[in-house]
Amino acid sequence: MQNNNSESTNTQSCQTAVMVSAAKIRVLNLYAGLGGNRKLWKDCEVTAIEMEQDIANVYKKQHPNDTVIVGDAHQYLLNHSHEFDFIWSSPPCQTHSRMMKATRHKKKRFTDMSLYQEIIFLTHFFKGKWIVENVKPFYEPLIKPNVVLGRHFVWSNFDITDFEIPNIKGFITAGTVAETEKLKEWLGIQYDGNIYYKGNHCPGQVLRNCVHPEMGLHIFKCMRGITENVIENQISLFAVS
Ligand SMILES: C[S@@+](CC[C@H](N)C(=O)[O-])C[C@H]1O[C@@H](n2cnc3c(N)ncnc32)[C@H](O)[C@@H]1O
């Protein structure tokens, strides 16, 4: 009788353990863009937030199983962060970029502080794993990044090992049809024609906005290394109880 009980308890523990290990990580992909960072992720349930409909359409075509919401990522973070295990945020980089100080940029703009609002919010009010990425800014960053990966400054609450993927030749200026097609090929993101980001006349801009898929995968794997340990710990706790 006692043996049966302990057997049934063990079976329950195993079932619980299987349920825990089989649960897919719920990922919130903020400022999703064309989905460069997300392209190579597997075994996860992704909700992607993107403001521009035509960009969101390309994303959705590549990842039909993701939930894609056209809306404001900043507000979505505030309202929904507790529904996710992992949050990736890529706020727009234009007002942080060194290009802000280029002489041909005559339009005066304030630097968008939502980048730092999100880092502070995630640090203090989010219990899962998170990462915020942006370009190297033209000023001393107000919060020191945890790691610099190539052209990206990265803030996160897990360790990310070094990784660099060299840009293709002419990455910054690529704007002709042929160069835009090369950028698509480099990223493995295909769509017909051109998408112009916020009145920018360069068809390459929306592609230059992307994190390279290999970089996205590298960061995702670093995050999962920790998540998988958490799951393993939970399994061993179940097995003991
Ligand atoms: C740097 S790109 C994202 C790149 C993406 N992480 C990738 O790897 O492909 C930023 C994107 O955020 C979008 N965006 C800008 N402001 C937004 C907002 N308030 N809410 C949602 N998306 C926004 C832009 O349209 C742009 O596609």
The ligand as an SDF file (V2000), in Angstrom:
LIG
                    3D

 27 29  0  0  0  0  0  0  0  0999 V2000
   15.3630   48.5870  -34.1780 C   0  0  0  0  0  0  0  0  0  0  0  0
   13.8810   48.0830  -34.9780 S   0  0  0  0  0  0  0  0  0  0  0  0
   13.6360   46.4710  -34.3280 C   0  0  0  0  0  0  0  0  0  0  0  0
   14.5420   45.4240  -34.8750 C   0  0  0  0  0  0  0  0  0  0  0  0
   14.2120   44.0210  -34.4540 C   0  0  0  0  0  0  0  0  0  0  0  0
   14.5180   43.7960  -33.0640 N   0  0  0  0  0  0  0  0  0  0  0  0
   14.9820   43.0370  -35.3250 C   0  0  0  0  0  0  0  0  0  0  0  0
   15.9490   42.4510  -34.8520 O   0  0  0  0  0  0  0  0  0  0  0  0
   14.6090   42.8770  -36.4790 O   0  0  0  0  0  0  0  0  0  0  0  0
   12.6550   49.0110  -34.1180 C   0  0  0  0  0  0  0  0  0  0  0  0
   11.2390   48.7750  -34.6140 C   0  0  0  0  0  0  0  0  0  0  0  0
   10.3420   49.3560  -33.6650 O   0  0  0  0  0  0  0  0  0  0  0  0
    9.2370   49.8870  -34.3390 C   0  0  0  0  0  0  0  0  0  0  0  0
    8.6380   50.8940  -33.4330 N   0  0  0  0  0  0  0  0  0  0  0  0
    9.0080   52.1830  -33.2240 C   0  0  0  0  0  0  0  0  0  0  0  0
    8.3020   52.7260  -32.2210 N   0  0  0  0  0  0  0  0  0  0  0  0
    7.4610   51.7550  -31.7930 C   0  0  0  0  0  0  0  0  0  0  0  0
    6.5080   51.6850  -30.7530 C   0  0  0  0  0  0  0  0  0  0  0  0
    6.2680   52.7210  -29.9460 N   0  0  0  0  0  0  0  0  0  0  0  0
    5.8400   50.5280  -30.5660 N   0  0  0  0  0  0  0  0  0  0  0  0
    6.0810   49.4580  -31.3690 C   0  0  0  0  0  0  0  0  0  0  0  0
    6.9840   49.4440  -32.3490 N   0  0  0  0  0  0  0  0  0  0  0  0
    7.6730   50.5830  -32.5640 C   0  0  0  0  0  0  0  0  0  0  0  0
    9.7750   50.4070  -35.6330 C   0  0  0  0  0  0  0  0  0  0  0  0
    8.7630   50.4660  -36.6230 O   0  0  0  0  0  0  0  0  0  0  0  0
   10.8860   49.3990  -35.9420 C   0  0  0  0  0  0  0  0  0  0  0  0
   10.4060   48.4190  -36.8180 O   0  0  0  0  0  0  0  0  0  0  0  0
  1  2  1  0
  2  3  1  0
  2 10  1  0
  3  4  1  0
  4  5  1  0
  5  6  1  0
  5  7  1  0
  7  8  2  0
  7  9  1  0
 10 11  1  0
 11 12  1  0
 11 26  1  0
 12 13  1  0
 13 14  1  0
 13 24  1  0
 14 15  1  0
 14 23  1  0
 15 16  2  0
 16 17  1  0
 17 18  1  0
 17 23  2  0
 18 19  1  0
 18 20  2  0
 20 21  1  0
 21 22  2  0
 22 23  1  0
 24 25  1  0
 24 26  1  0
 26 27  1  0
M  CHG  2   2   1   9  -1
M  END
$$$$
